[in-house]
């Protein structure tokens, strides 16, 4: 990320106003140093986009969230993540023979309050990859150097992006089912080999997936059978606005549950964050670098959900969703720059969800 930063002052004229991705390398502030207002385009109440924001440049990059299925870790480990933004789920089978015909198992899903997190069908939402698999870390176990240990997985590809019009203040994110696949993943040198097929197929396709060290993951589409571009380079983004498979405790234990209007920090790339409550930490306007509490970043080094859904109220019967004005967030990027971040909107003037804007400023 760029170490230099231009503090810009923007007037948010309407909730539907366009954001600017412009940046400049001069160190001279222009106008009052209140920061910049950005509007990540998640795409309205169907929320079709995953949006990546780099605070040091103000750059925003967007990708359709249904364009990828698997993320192959570029780290020293051999971990494979699934696309939680479309509610993918996987189950490890007892066989290592991908030519065997498999059947749909409707229990392998992201449930609306029914599918226990302990089933291990989804990645742990903290974003920590390490663990035994089955939701302790990734849902897919670490890929073994011994081929025979790498089992076949039943894959629920989740839901297409909905096109149905949402009620005012609500969302419609889940469309038709995307279908099912079976996969088996092996190591290939310092990369991966993926075998994949339809459930009824007795043959399979095979592709090599290479690690890309400048990125957190190399992404792969099972539908298109190729690597696809999703995230920016790991040093070039801080926040991801997305739909998200989370854990939720409704009183009967943690279940896997789909969240809209969710924000994850780039934990794997080195971004850190913490929440400040105005009642105890003071106002956003008065918050300076001298008030940063370094130890408060600790949670975000092992949990990408520090911002998560904590910035907004979901609304309910008779009430529109709204911003929580009693808090803001401090973000530290990989270059050691500190920012304060305050959310301004999550709906537009028509009350339609998925219209986010936020203000942020470099702390000095």
Protein Blocks (a to p, Z undefined) as FASTA:
>chain_A
ZZbdcddddddfbfkbccdfbdcfbfbdghjaebjaddddehpjnopaccdddfknopac
dddfklpfbdcdfbfbdcddddfknopacdddfbfbfkbccdddfklccdehkacfklop
accfklpabdebjhiajfbdcddfblklpccddddebjaddfbdcdehiacfbccdebjc
ddddddehjbccdddddfklcbdcdddddddfkbmbdcddfklopacdfbdcfklcfbdc
ddddddddehiapaddddehiacddfknopacddddfklnopfklpcfklpcfklmmmmm
mocklnmmmmbcebiehiacdddfkbccddddfkopacddddfbfcdfkopghiacdddd
ddZZ
